[in-house]
Amino acid sequence: MRTVVRRKSLIIAACAVASCALVGCGSDDSAEEHPAGHTSDHTTSAAAAPSASAQEPAQLVFAVVDGRKTSGPDTVEVQRGAVVVLQVTSDKADELHLHGYDQTAELQPGVPGKLEFKADIPGTFEVELHSTDAVLTQVRVAG
C-alpha cells in the first residue's frame, strides 16, 4: 500500500513541476496588439532617463540643429501612467510628432516647444521631427 501512495505522490509532484516549467516558457508578447507607429521591438534595455513616478513628470530635453538631434537621450523608459514632458529647442521651424499617441507640437526657431502626454499605452514609441523624419528618441512605456 505504501508503494501505491508513494507512486501517486511522485506522479503528482512530477506533473506539478512540469506544469510550472511550461507556464514559465509562455509569453503574451506575440499576441499583443500595437497601435500604428509603434515598434514592437522591446529589446532596448538601457534607459537614458530615470523612470517617472505618477507624481512627478519625466522631463526630457532635446536640442536640434539643422534637423538633427544634438542632445537628448536616445531611449527613455517610463512606467505606465507616468506623465512625460518632451521639450525640444530647434534652430528651424518644424513639427514634433509622438507616434502611437498621435500627438504633435509646433516648433519655432529658438523657442522651446513642449509636448506633454500621459504614458498610458505600453510599448515603444518613436518621437520624430516631420521635416527630416529624424528620430529624436524612443519612449518605452513599461507595464
PyMOL CGO cylinders between C-alpha atoms (Angstrom):
from pymol import cmd
from pymol.cgo import CYLINDER

trace = [
    CYLINDER, 0.00, 0.00, 0.00, 2.87, 2.38, 0.78, 0.3, 1, 1, 1, 1, 1, 1,
    CYLINDER, 2.87, 2.38, 0.78, 4.27, 1.84, -2.72, 0.3, 1, 1, 1, 1, 1, 1,
    CYLINDER, 4.27, 1.84, -2.72, 0.97, 2.88, -4.35, 0.3, 1, 1, 1, 1, 1, 1,
    CYLINDER, 0.97, 2.88, -4.35, 0.72, 6.07, -2.25, 0.3, 1, 1, 1, 1, 1, 1,
    CYLINDER, 0.72, 6.07, -2.25, 4.38, 6.88, -2.90, 0.3, 1, 1, 1, 1, 1, 1,
    CYLINDER, 4.38, 6.88, -2.90, 3.96, 6.43, -6.68, 0.3, 1, 1, 1, 1, 1, 1,
    CYLINDER, 3.96, 6.43, -6.68, 0.88, 8.66, -6.72, 0.3, 1, 1, 1, 1, 1, 1,
    CYLINDER, 0.88, 8.66, -6.72, 2.76, 11.32, -4.77, 0.3, 1, 1, 1, 1, 1, 1,
    CYLINDER, 2.76, 11.32, -4.77, 5.70, 11.16, -7.18, 0.3, 1, 1, 1, 1, 1, 1,
    CYLINDER, 5.70, 11.16, -7.18, 3.40, 11.38, -10.23, 0.3, 1, 1, 1, 1, 1, 1,
    CYLINDER, 3.40, 11.38, -10.23, 1.55, 14.38, -8.78, 0.3, 1, 1, 1, 1, 1, 1,
    CYLINDER, 1.55, 14.38, -8.78, 4.84, 16.12, -7.93, 0.3, 1, 1, 1, 1, 1, 1,
    CYLINDER, 4.84, 16.12, -7.93, 6.24, 15.47, -11.42, 0.3, 1, 1, 1, 1, 1, 1,
    CYLINDER, 6.24, 15.47, -11.42, 3.08, 16.87, -13.04, 0.3, 1, 1, 1, 1, 1, 1,
    CYLINDER, 3.08, 16.87, -13.04, 3.26, 19.98, -10.85, 0.3, 1, 1, 1, 1, 1, 1,
    CYLINDER, 3.26, 19.98, -10.85, 6.90, 20.60, -11.77, 0.3, 1, 1, 1, 1, 1, 1,
    CYLINDER, 6.90, 20.60, -11.77, 6.18, 20.08, -15.49, 0.3, 1, 1, 1, 1, 1, 1,
    CYLINDER, 6.18, 20.08, -15.49, 3.20, 22.46, -15.34, 0.3, 1, 1, 1, 1, 1, 1,
    CYLINDER, 3.20, 22.46, -15.34, 5.29, 25.17, -13.68, 0.3, 1, 1, 1, 1, 1, 1,
    CYLINDER, 5.29, 25.17, -13.68, 8.03, 24.78, -16.28, 0.3, 1, 1, 1, 1, 1, 1,
    CYLINDER, 8.03, 24.78, -16.28, 5.55, 25.07, -19.17, 0.3, 1, 1, 1, 1, 1, 1,
    CYLINDER, 5.55, 25.07, -19.17, 3.85, 28.14, -17.71, 0.3, 1, 1, 1, 1, 1, 1,
    CYLINDER, 3.85, 28.14, -17.71, 7.22, 29.88, -17.32, 0.3, 1, 1, 1, 1, 1, 1,
    CYLINDER, 7.22, 29.88, -17.32, 8.01, 29.38, -21.02, 0.3, 1, 1, 1, 1, 1, 1,
    CYLINDER, 8.01, 29.38, -21.02, 4.90, 31.15, -22.31, 0.3, 1, 1, 1, 1, 1, 1,
    CYLINDER, 4.90, 31.15, -22.31, 4.77, 34.79, -23.41, 0.3, 1, 1, 1, 1, 1, 1,
    CYLINDER, 4.77, 34.79, -23.41, 1.91, 37.04, -24.46, 0.3, 1, 1, 1, 1, 1, 1,
    CYLINDER, 1.91, 37.04, -24.46, 4.15, 39.50, -26.40, 0.3, 1, 1, 1, 1, 1, 1,
    CYLINDER, 4.15, 39.50, -26.40, 3.35, 37.98, -29.78, 0.3, 1, 1, 1, 1, 1, 1,
    CYLINDER, 3.35, 37.98, -29.78, -0.38, 38.25, -29.20, 0.3, 1, 1, 1, 1, 1, 1,
    CYLINDER, -0.38, 38.25, -29.20, -0.34, 41.94, -28.21, 0.3, 1, 1, 1, 1, 1, 1,
    CYLINDER, -0.34, 41.94, -28.21, -2.00, 44.46, -30.44, 0.3, 1, 1, 1, 1, 1, 1,
    CYLINDER, -2.00, 44.46, -30.44, 0.10, 47.55, -31.08, 0.3, 1, 1, 1, 1, 1, 1,
    CYLINDER, 0.10, 47.55, -31.08, -1.05, 50.98, -32.27, 0.3, 1, 1, 1, 1, 1, 1,
    CYLINDER, -1.05, 50.98, -32.27, 0.16, 52.34, -35.61, 0.3, 1, 1, 1, 1, 1, 1,
    CYLINDER, 0.16, 52.34, -35.61, 3.62, 53.89, -35.46, 0.3, 1, 1, 1, 1, 1, 1,
    CYLINDER, 3.62, 53.89, -35.46, 4.60, 51.64, -32.61, 0.3, 1, 1, 1, 1, 1, 1,
    CYLINDER, 4.60, 51.64, -32.61, 7.65, 49.47, -32.91, 0.3, 1, 1, 1, 1, 1, 1,
    CYLINDER, 7.65, 49.47, -32.91, 7.21, 46.10, -31.27, 0.3, 1, 1, 1, 1, 1, 1,
    CYLINDER, 7.21, 46.10, -31.27, 10.92, 45.55, -30.62, 0.3, 1, 1, 1, 1, 1, 1,
    CYLINDER, 10.92, 45.55, -30.62, 11.28, 45.70, -26.86, 0.3, 1, 1, 1, 1, 1, 1,
    CYLINDER, 11.28, 45.70, -26.86, 14.94, 44.67, -26.78, 0.3, 1, 1, 1, 1, 1, 1,
    CYLINDER, 14.94, 44.67, -26.78, 16.27, 48.09, -25.75, 0.3, 1, 1, 1, 1, 1, 1,
    CYLINDER, 16.27, 48.09, -25.75, 17.02, 47.77, -22.08, 0.3, 1, 1, 1, 1, 1, 1,
    CYLINDER, 17.02, 47.77, -22.08, 19.12, 50.84, -21.36, 0.3, 1, 1, 1, 1, 1, 1,
    CYLINDER, 19.12, 50.84, -21.36, 17.26, 53.86, -20.08, 0.3, 1, 1, 1, 1, 1, 1,
    CYLINDER, 17.26, 53.86, -20.08, 18.64, 57.29, -20.83, 0.3, 1, 1, 1, 1, 1, 1,
    CYLINDER, 18.64, 57.29, -20.83, 16.45, 58.95, -18.21, 0.3, 1, 1, 1, 1, 1, 1,
    CYLINDER, 16.45, 58.95, -18.21, 15.05, 57.67, -14.92, 0.3, 1, 1, 1, 1, 1, 1,
    CYLINDER, 15.05, 57.67, -14.92, 11.54, 56.28, -14.77, 0.3, 1, 1, 1, 1, 1, 1,
    CYLINDER, 11.54, 56.28, -14.77, 8.97, 58.83, -13.75, 0.3, 1, 1, 1, 1, 1, 1,
    CYLINDER, 8.97, 58.83, -13.75, 6.68, 58.43, -10.80, 0.3, 1, 1, 1, 1, 1, 1,
    CYLINDER, 6.68, 58.43, -10.80, 2.98, 59.15, -11.14, 0.3, 1, 1, 1, 1, 1, 1,
    CYLINDER, 2.98, 59.15, -11.14, 3.51, 62.38, -9.15, 0.3, 1, 1, 1, 1, 1, 1,
    CYLINDER, 3.51, 62.38, -9.15, 6.49, 63.92, -10.92, 0.3, 1, 1, 1, 1, 1, 1,
    CYLINDER, 6.49, 63.92, -10.92, 6.57, 64.29, -14.74, 0.3, 1, 1, 1, 1, 1, 1,
    CYLINDER, 6.57, 64.29, -14.74, 9.54, 62.89, -16.63, 0.3, 1, 1, 1, 1, 1, 1,
    CYLINDER, 9.54, 62.89, -16.63, 11.26, 65.94, -18.16, 0.3, 1, 1, 1, 1, 1, 1,
    CYLINDER, 11.26, 65.94, -18.16, 13.12, 65.12, -21.39, 0.3, 1, 1, 1, 1, 1, 1,
    CYLINDER, 13.12, 65.12, -21.39, 15.11, 67.92, -23.04, 0.3, 1, 1, 1, 1, 1, 1,
    CYLINDER, 15.11, 67.92, -23.04, 16.39, 67.86, -26.64, 0.3, 1, 1, 1, 1, 1, 1,
    CYLINDER, 16.39, 67.86, -26.64, 18.27, 70.26, -28.89, 0.3, 1, 1, 1, 1, 1, 1,
    CYLINDER, 18.27, 70.26, -28.89, 18.08, 70.15, -32.70, 0.3, 1, 1, 1, 1, 1, 1,
    CYLINDER, 18.08, 70.15, -32.70, 20.41, 71.87, -35.20, 0.3, 1, 1, 1, 1, 1, 1,
    CYLINDER, 20.41, 71.87, -35.20, 19.84, 71.61, -38.97, 0.3, 1, 1, 1, 1, 1, 1,
    CYLINDER, 19.84, 71.61, -38.97, 17.18, 68.94, -38.43, 0.3, 1, 1, 1, 1, 1, 1,
    CYLINDER, 17.18, 68.94, -38.43, 19.46, 66.67, -36.39, 0.3, 1, 1, 1, 1, 1, 1,
    CYLINDER, 19.46, 66.67, -36.39, 19.43, 65.94, -32.67, 0.3, 1, 1, 1, 1, 1, 1,
    CYLINDER, 19.43, 65.94, -32.67, 22.47, 67.38, -30.89, 0.3, 1, 1, 1, 1, 1, 1,
    CYLINDER, 22.47, 67.38, -30.89, 21.46, 66.50, -27.33, 0.3, 1, 1, 1, 1, 1, 1,
    CYLINDER, 21.46, 66.50, -27.33, 18.94, 64.34, -25.53, 0.3, 1, 1, 1, 1, 1, 1,
    CYLINDER, 18.94, 64.34, -25.53, 18.54, 60.64, -24.71, 0.3, 1, 1, 1, 1, 1, 1,
    CYLINDER, 18.54, 60.64, -24.71, 18.19, 58.02, -27.46, 0.3, 1, 1, 1, 1, 1, 1,
    CYLINDER, 18.19, 58.02, -27.46, 15.84, 55.86, -25.38, 0.3, 1, 1, 1, 1, 1, 1,
    CYLINDER, 15.84, 55.86, -25.38, 13.70, 56.64, -22.36, 0.3, 1, 1, 1, 1, 1, 1,
    CYLINDER, 13.70, 56.64, -22.36, 11.90, 54.20, -20.06, 0.3, 1, 1, 1, 1, 1, 1,
    CYLINDER, 11.90, 54.20, -20.06, 8.85, 55.27, -18.07, 0.3, 1, 1, 1, 1, 1, 1,
    CYLINDER, 8.85, 55.27, -18.07, 6.23, 53.42, -16.10, 0.3, 1, 1, 1, 1, 1, 1,
    CYLINDER, 6.23, 53.42, -16.10, 2.68, 53.15, -17.42, 0.3, 1, 1, 1, 1, 1, 1,
    CYLINDER, 2.68, 53.15, -17.42, 0.63, 56.07, -16.10, 0.3, 1, 1, 1, 1, 1, 1,
    CYLINDER, 0.63, 56.07, -16.10, 3.60, 58.46, -15.86, 0.3, 1, 1, 1, 1, 1, 1,
    CYLINDER, 3.60, 58.46, -15.86, 3.33, 61.99, -17.22, 0.3, 1, 1, 1, 1, 1, 1,
    CYLINDER, 3.33, 61.99, -17.22, 6.08, 62.73, -19.76, 0.3, 1, 1, 1, 1, 1, 1,
    CYLINDER, 6.08, 62.73, -19.76, 7.12, 66.20, -20.94, 0.3, 1, 1, 1, 1, 1, 1,
    CYLINDER, 7.12, 66.20, -20.94, 9.24, 66.44, -24.11, 0.3, 1, 1, 1, 1, 1, 1,
    CYLINDER, 9.24, 66.44, -24.11, 10.96, 69.82, -24.51, 0.3, 1, 1, 1, 1, 1, 1,
    CYLINDER, 10.96, 69.82, -24.51, 12.63, 70.44, -27.88, 0.3, 1, 1, 1, 1, 1, 1,
    CYLINDER, 12.63, 70.44, -27.88, 14.55, 73.53, -28.98, 0.3, 1, 1, 1, 1, 1, 1,
    CYLINDER, 14.55, 73.53, -28.98, 15.28, 73.68, -32.71, 0.3, 1, 1, 1, 1, 1, 1,
    CYLINDER, 15.28, 73.68, -32.71, 17.10, 76.24, -34.85, 0.3, 1, 1, 1, 1, 1, 1,
    CYLINDER, 17.10, 76.24, -34.85, 14.39, 75.86, -37.54, 0.3, 1, 1, 1, 1, 1, 1,
    CYLINDER, 14.39, 75.86, -37.54, 10.61, 75.64, -37.61, 0.3, 1, 1, 1, 1, 1, 1,
    CYLINDER, 10.61, 75.64, -37.61, 9.39, 72.04, -37.54, 0.3, 1, 1, 1, 1, 1, 1,
    CYLINDER, 9.39, 72.04, -37.54, 6.74, 69.73, -36.14, 0.3, 1, 1, 1, 1, 1, 1,
    CYLINDER, 6.74, 69.73, -36.14, 7.40, 67.24, -33.35, 0.3, 1, 1, 1, 1, 1, 1,
    CYLINDER, 7.40, 67.24, -33.35, 5.39, 64.00, -33.54, 0.3, 1, 1, 1, 1, 1, 1,
    CYLINDER, 5.39, 64.00, -33.54, 4.89, 61.24, -30.96, 0.3, 1, 1, 1, 1, 1, 1,
    CYLINDER, 4.89, 61.24, -30.96, 3.88, 58.03, -32.76, 0.3, 1, 1, 1, 1, 1, 1,
    CYLINDER, 3.88, 58.03, -32.76, 1.25, 55.77, -31.23, 0.3, 1, 1, 1, 1, 1, 1,
    CYLINDER, 1.25, 55.77, -31.23, -0.26, 58.65, -29.28, 0.3, 1, 1, 1, 1, 1, 1,
    CYLINDER, -0.26, 58.65, -29.28, -0.64, 60.81, -32.41, 0.3, 1, 1, 1, 1, 1, 1,
    CYLINDER, -0.64, 60.81, -32.41, 0.34, 63.98, -30.60, 0.3, 1, 1, 1, 1, 1, 1,
    CYLINDER, 0.34, 63.98, -30.60, 2.23, 66.85, -32.20, 0.3, 1, 1, 1, 1, 1, 1,
    CYLINDER, 2.23, 66.85, -32.20, 3.82, 70.13, -31.19, 0.3, 1, 1, 1, 1, 1, 1,
    CYLINDER, 3.82, 70.13, -31.19, 4.87, 73.03, -33.42, 0.3, 1, 1, 1, 1, 1, 1,
    CYLINDER, 4.87, 73.03, -33.42, 8.49, 74.07, -33.06, 0.3, 1, 1, 1, 1, 1, 1,
    CYLINDER, 8.49, 74.07, -33.06, 9.56, 77.67, -33.68, 0.3, 1, 1, 1, 1, 1, 1,
    CYLINDER, 9.56, 77.67, -33.68, 13.24, 78.61, -34.16, 0.3, 1, 1, 1, 1, 1, 1,
    CYLINDER, 13.24, 78.61, -34.16, 14.98, 79.14, -30.81, 0.3, 1, 1, 1, 1, 1, 1,
    CYLINDER, 14.98, 79.14, -30.81, 11.79, 78.70, -28.76, 0.3, 1, 1, 1, 1, 1, 1,
    CYLINDER, 11.79, 78.70, -28.76, 11.47, 75.54, -26.65, 0.3, 1, 1, 1, 1, 1, 1,
    CYLINDER, 11.47, 75.54, -26.65, 8.44, 73.54, -27.81, 0.3, 1, 1, 1, 1, 1, 1,
    CYLINDER, 8.44, 73.54, -27.81, 6.70, 71.23, -25.35, 0.3, 1, 1, 1, 1, 1, 1,
    CYLINDER, 6.70, 71.23, -25.35, 4.70, 68.07, -25.83, 0.3, 1, 1, 1, 1, 1, 1,
    CYLINDER, 4.70, 68.07, -25.83, 3.16, 66.57, -22.69, 0.3, 1, 1, 1, 1, 1, 1,
    CYLINDER, 3.16, 66.57, -22.69, 1.38, 63.22, -22.55, 0.3, 1, 1, 1, 1, 1, 1,
    CYLINDER, 1.38, 63.22, -22.55, 0.29, 60.53, -20.12, 0.3, 1, 1, 1, 1, 1, 1,
    CYLINDER, 0.29, 60.53, -20.12, 2.10, 57.27, -20.88, 0.3, 1, 1, 1, 1, 1, 1,
    CYLINDER, 2.10, 57.27, -20.88, -0.94, 55.02, -20.72, 0.3, 1, 1, 1, 1, 1, 1,
    CYLINDER, -0.94, 55.02, -20.72, -0.21, 52.72, -23.69, 0.3, 1, 1, 1, 1, 1, 1,
    CYLINDER, -0.21, 52.72, -23.69, 2.51, 50.12, -23.05, 0.3, 1, 1, 1, 1, 1, 1,
    CYLINDER, 2.51, 50.12, -23.05, 5.15, 49.64, -25.76, 0.3, 1, 1, 1, 1, 1, 1,
    CYLINDER, 5.15, 49.64, -25.76, 7.93, 51.50, -27.55, 0.3, 1, 1, 1, 1, 1, 1,
    CYLINDER, 7.93, 51.50, -27.55, 7.11, 54.69, -29.44, 0.3, 1, 1, 1, 1, 1, 1,
    CYLINDER, 7.11, 54.69, -29.44, 9.22, 56.93, -31.68, 0.3, 1, 1, 1, 1, 1, 1,
    CYLINDER, 9.22, 56.93, -31.68, 9.38, 60.70, -31.30, 0.3, 1, 1, 1, 1, 1, 1,
    CYLINDER, 9.38, 60.70, -31.30, 10.38, 62.34, -34.58, 0.3, 1, 1, 1, 1, 1, 1,
    CYLINDER, 10.38, 62.34, -34.58, 10.67, 65.59, -36.50, 0.3, 1, 1, 1, 1, 1, 1,
    CYLINDER, 10.67, 65.59, -36.50, 8.37, 65.75, -39.50, 0.3, 1, 1, 1, 1, 1, 1,
    CYLINDER, 8.37, 65.75, -39.50, 10.51, 67.83, -41.87, 0.3, 1, 1, 1, 1, 1, 1,
    CYLINDER, 10.51, 67.83, -41.87, 13.51, 65.48, -41.76, 0.3, 1, 1, 1, 1, 1, 1,
    CYLINDER, 13.51, 65.48, -41.76, 11.91, 62.31, -40.34, 0.3, 1, 1, 1, 1, 1, 1,
    CYLINDER, 11.91, 62.31, -40.34, 14.74, 62.37, -37.78, 0.3, 1, 1, 1, 1, 1, 1,
    CYLINDER, 14.74, 62.37, -37.78, 14.00, 60.20, -34.75, 0.3, 1, 1, 1, 1, 1, 1,
    CYLINDER, 14.00, 60.20, -34.75, 14.78, 62.11, -31.55, 0.3, 1, 1, 1, 1, 1, 1,
    CYLINDER, 14.78, 62.11, -31.55, 14.13, 59.31, -29.11, 0.3, 1, 1, 1, 1, 1, 1,
    CYLINDER, 14.13, 59.31, -29.11, 12.15, 56.18, -28.39, 0.3, 1, 1, 1, 1, 1, 1,
    CYLINDER, 12.15, 56.18, -28.39, 9.87, 56.19, -25.36, 0.3, 1, 1, 1, 1, 1, 1,
    CYLINDER, 9.87, 56.19, -25.36, 9.38, 52.77, -23.79, 0.3, 1, 1, 1, 1, 1, 1,
    CYLINDER, 9.38, 52.77, -23.79, 6.31, 52.53, -21.58, 0.3, 1, 1, 1, 1, 1, 1,
    CYLINDER, 6.31, 52.53, -21.58, 6.63, 49.58, -19.20, 0.3, 1, 1, 1, 1, 1, 1,
    CYLINDER, 6.63, 49.58, -19.20, 3.61, 47.83, -17.83, 0.3, 1, 1, 1, 1, 1, 1,
]
cmd.load_cgo(trace, "trace")
